[in-house]
Amino acid sequence: QEAVLYDAYFGKPISEKRSGYLAGVANGTTVCTVPVLPCRKEEGRRVDGTCTNPKHPSRGASMTPLPRLLPAQYGPGNTLRPASDGSELPSTRLIRTSLLADGTLTNHEFSTLATHFFVASAADNVDLFYLTRYFPLSDCCVGNTPNRVNPSCIPIPVPGDDPYLRIPQIRCLNLTRIINYQDLGCLPNSLSAERYSVVTPLLDLSLVYGNTEARNRMIRSNQGGELAFRMEGDREVPQGQSVNCLNNQPLQGEVVCYNFGDAFQANLLPGIYLTTMWFFREHNRIARGLAKVNPCWDDEKLFQTARQINIAQYQYIFYYELIVELLGRKNALAEGIVYDTAGYVNDFDPHYEPGVIREYILGARWFHNFQPGQFDLYRNGKYRGRRPAPDDSLRSGILSVNNTEADLTQGSLIQPSDDFDYVIAPDLAERYFGEVQTANDLPATDMMRGRDAGLPPYNHYRKICGMKPAKHWEDFHDAIDKDKVEVLRRIYEEIDDMELMVAIYAEKLMPGTWVGPSLYCIMVHNLLLWRRSDKFFFEHGDFPAALTIPQLNAVRKTSIARVLCDSGDSITHIQPAAFFRQGHWNKPVSCKEIPGINLNKWKDPWCPKDKKK
Ligand code: HEM
């Protein structure tokens, strides 16, 4: 059957008028459209994300726009919104250094594993290709001065009395705008600048499986339902070599760059490449287990079922093991983010369009706060040193040398995450690109990205999040400590200049959660959207390829600890709640004691044992 061309931005089949417009754009019909093969009732989740919601079949695919909670407010021609008096909003480096200090304070509850899994989930649903605009080279800070001429430059000016950068006299932090549909020519500048993402905006393990059917076919082994693999010693790793590990140090033996399904995103950071490796191995482990249970199943059936189980356990761990801890279990239940049930949760609603909410993926940068700047290495319970995170980006080759994968994995179980506070790891606050750039400030960048996205003032978000829009600075005291409000009052001219991203870093934690009220509200919207817009969400039962109830309940038995026992490097003992630190209530136990998914629940009665594939 023929694919129908959908408009990537508008999400509708291409009209004649639109086709005429795109004919005038270089590669318009390729980059501004999404081909959709007809959705079939009986099929499961597609790798390319189409038909995730058959009512909006192109949403969920590569190039889906990021929906917004509130419409964008840009300056003229999609420039950054100015302050109320028409001037430029204050430097986000000034705001950051005024609100958050450099330092390291550890969290008493979470392990670093929680940060690894969370950052991998972010890379699974939005791409970071925009980094290539300024990571290796850009002209935004030539001569130590912010470039105001190049429209893609949004460098961050550094005040002369900056607490750190006054010494090397750095007055400009490099930054470029996120690439949008206008840059591709898909939309005129008269519409608000909208970001697209080339990765599927879903919790679908695209890091492991890729974002297109073509890519997925390249990484399958075509037998036994497996992903193509090779052995590095006793470590199972993807077959082939990716070109993305720009920071590998070949002289130190780092010559491997893992060929994951999404080989750019998955190689970005240690937390991402570790997590992707675990779920890559999980796929093959599950496929082998299914082949044993159902010897007559062919490669395709084994592959699709293993992928379905793998994504189901990943979604389960994300919602039921991580999110419930970050937002509070009671809250998550009350909001309908998770359910206490042994049945299906049929909350698919075709009116919701799949996507990742712009404010969510911006706001989730708050979790840079609980990210340690260095990763501990442990072997047999003994500390063996640490690796600065910025030096290991785009460098998965480290996993293959000096037992580093095993040592980092054990480290992630023992090392605490940083605290959710007003202190940020110096490696992220001053040098997140490592040696590649002289200075970068991640939270200042996060705040600047809010402007890049054209977010309306904080006051507008207070309104939709159940807080009163403030008329006076004191009105912010409900959500932000008095002393911080004083700092902000001095920095901003007007109350409506106060920004959402700054508030997310300044708000007090909501009791029982690890986020402030605005981020809480944004996360709830997004987590509900992901469930409701995705026909194939693991708890849904109202489609033919759904898990059966016994299968669903088998998935509900697993945990991140089980995944690490089965697919982590050299894990024999683990604390049962592995997103939490080890302690008297969470002592490491033998992996034999950690429950997992019973694949016998997938036994096919039509597949007798003696019948070979
Ligand atoms: C060592 C650890 C980490 C490093 C070095 C790091 C670095 C970065 C960088 C460089 C960016 C893009 C900056 C830009 O806008 O130009 C980014 C974006 C982001 N990071 Fe992190 N990060 C880390 C950990 C985390 C963690 C634990 C989370 C947890 C959720 C997280 C969530 C995000 C999100 C949601 C974005 C925005 C993605 C987007 O909108 O494209 N990061 N991070």
Residues whose N, C-alpha, C, O or C-beta is under 5 A from the ligand:
A	BS01	HEM	T115 F118 V119 A122 V126 D127 L128 I361 A364 R365 F367 H368 Q371 P372 A389 Y432 T445 R449
